[in-house]
Structure formats: structure tokens, C-alpha cells
Amino acid sequence: MPNSVYKVIELIGSSTKSWEDAASSAVVRASKSLRDLRVAEVRQFDMTLKDGKVESYRVKMKVSFKFEGK
């Protein structure tokens, strides 16, 4: 079995619905330009507020994918 190398990047997803939707939308968007996504590790949750109410949910995560560079 050949050795594999994985690259890790940080993504921030946002949603007006939920933290789960924010995380999912970030992964879906990243999968359009990155191949072979492997693991997403959520690191931080936060919200943007406006007039004392939640405006959006945000998730900061690290995502790994197989590195194919030389």
C-alpha cells in the first residue's frame, strides 16, 4: 500500500438556519473544488447578532483531503 499525504485547510461555513447547516454547506461547497475530502473537525461555533437576535450561525472547521501534488 503506497504512503498517502493529506492537506488540511480551514473553512468557515455560515447559515441562517443552524450550525449543522453551516457545517454542511461549507463541506458541500469545498467538495466542488477539492477531491477526496476525508475528515472535517469542527473547532469553533459562533453566531452573528443583530438587534439582540441571531442573524447567522458560523462554524470554523479543519478539513483534510488527499494531497496529489508532486
C-alpha positions as CSV (number, residue, x, y, z in Angstrom):
1,M,0.0,0.0,0.0
2,P,1.5,3.3,-1.0
3,N,2.0,6.1,1.5
4,S,-0.6,8.9,1.4
5,V,-0.3,12.6,2.3
6,Y,-3.2,14.7,3.3
7,K,-3.5,18.5,3.3
8,V,-5.5,20.3,6.0
9,I,-7.3,23.6,5.4
10,E,-9.6,25.7,7.5
11,L,-13.1,26.5,6.4
12,I,-15.8,28.8,7.9
13,G,-19.4,28.0,7.0
14,S,-22.4,30.1,7.7
15,S,-26.1,29.6,7.7
16,T,-29.2,31.4,8.9
17,K,-30.7,28.1,9.9
18,S,-28.3,26.2,12.2
19,W,-24.7,25.2,13.0
20,E,-25.3,21.9,11.3
21,D,-26.4,23.6,8.1
22,A,-23.4,25.9,8.3
23,A,-21.0,23.0,8.5
24,S,-22.8,21.0,5.8
25,S,-22.8,24.0,3.4
26,A,-19.0,24.5,3.9
27,V,-18.3,20.8,3.1
28,V,-20.6,20.8,0.1
29,R,-19.0,24.0,-1.3
30,A,-15.5,22.7,-0.7
31,S,-16.3,19.4,-2.4
32,K,-17.0,21.3,-5.7
33,S,-13.3,22.3,-6.0
34,L,-11.5,19.7,-3.8
35,R,-11.4,16.0,-4.4
36,D,-11.2,13.2,-1.9
37,L,-12.3,15.1,1.3
38,R,-11.6,12.9,4.3
39,V,-12.3,14.4,7.7
40,A,-13.9,17.6,9.0
41,E,-13.1,18.6,12.5
42,V,-15.3,21.3,14.0
43,R,-13.2,23.7,16.0
44,Q,-15.5,26.6,16.9
45,F,-19.1,27.6,16.9
46,D,-20.3,31.3,16.9
47,M,-23.2,33.4,15.9
48,T,-23.6,36.9,14.4
49,L,-26.1,39.0,16.1
50,K,-28.3,41.9,15.1
51,D,-30.6,43.9,17.3
52,G,-30.3,41.3,20.0
53,K,-31.3,38.4,17.8
54,V,-29.3,35.6,16.0
55,E,-28.6,36.7,12.4
56,S,-26.5,33.7,11.4
57,Y,-24.7,30.6,12.7
58,R,-21.0,30.1,11.9
59,V,-18.8,27.0,12.2
60,K,-15.0,27.1,11.9
61,M,-13.6,23.7,10.9
62,K,-10.5,22.0,9.7
63,V,-10.9,19.7,6.6
64,S,-8.5,17.2,5.2
65,F,-8.2,15.9,1.7
66,K,-5.7,13.7,-0.1
67,F,-2.8,15.7,-1.5
68,E,-1.9,14.9,-5.1
69,G,0.9,17.4,-5.7
70,K,4.4,16.3,-6.6
